[in-house]
């Protein structure tokens, strides 16, 4: 399989692969979904919002703090 399914809790690997192969997956939306999911998980563990955003920045160093903040609060 070419692409690992980052949204396996929503769709099957086969469906993801089919949609991706036809250019029907918006990678930025998938990234934002993953960021929101991680933010929620960190906040559920009682980690402060600013610290959670800094933790997420480790995975996405090309994003600024404010960019991640906009993603998680939109």
C-alpha positions in Angstrom: 0.0 0.0 0.0 1.4 3.4 -1.0 -0.2 5.6 1.6 -0.7 4.9 5.2 -4.3 5.7 6.2 -4.1 8.5 8.7 -7.9 8.5 9.2 -8.4 4.8 9.7 -11.0 5.5 12.4 -13.2 7.1 9.8 -12.7 5.1 6.6 -11.1 1.7 5.6 -7.6 1.5 4.2 -9.0 0.3 0.8 -11.3 3.3 0.6 -8.5 5.7 1.6 -6.2 4.2 -1.0 -8.9 4.5 -3.7 -9.7 8.1 -2.9 -6.1 9.0 -2.6 -5.1 7.4 -5.9 -7.8 9.5 -7.6 -6.7 12.7 -6.0 -9.8 13.0 -3.8 -8.1 13.3 -0.4 -7.4 16.9 0.8 -4.1 16.3 2.6 -4.3 19.6 4.4 -7.7 18.7 5.8 -6.4 15.3 6.9 -3.4 17.1 8.6 -5.7 19.5 10.4 -7.9 16.6 11.5 -4.9 14.9 13.0 -3.7 18.1 14.7 -7.2 18.6 16.3 -7.3 15.0 17.4 -3.9 15.2 19.1 -4.8 18.5 20.7 -8.0 17.0 22.2 -6.0 14.0 23.4 -3.4 16.2 25.1 -6.1 18.5 26.6 -7.9 15.4 27.9 -4.7 14.6 29.8 -4.9 18.0 31.4 -2.0 19.5 29.5 -2.4 23.3 29.2 -3.4 24.5 25.7 -0.1 26.4 25.1 1.9 23.3 26.1 -0.3 21.1 23.9 0.3 23.4 20.9 4.1 23.3 21.5 4.0 19.5 21.7 2.1 19.4 18.3 4.7 21.8 16.8 7.3 19.0 17.3 5.4 17.0 14.7 4.8 20.0 12.4 7.8 22.3 12.8 6.9 24.1 9.6 3.7 25.5 11.3 3.9 28.5 13.6 2.3 28.5 17.0 -0.5 30.8 15.9 -1.2 28.6 12.8 -1.8 25.6 15.0 -3.9 27.7 17.4 -6.1 28.7 14.5 -6.4 25.0 13.4 -7.4 23.7 16.8 -9.9 26.5 17.6 -11.7 26.8 14.2 
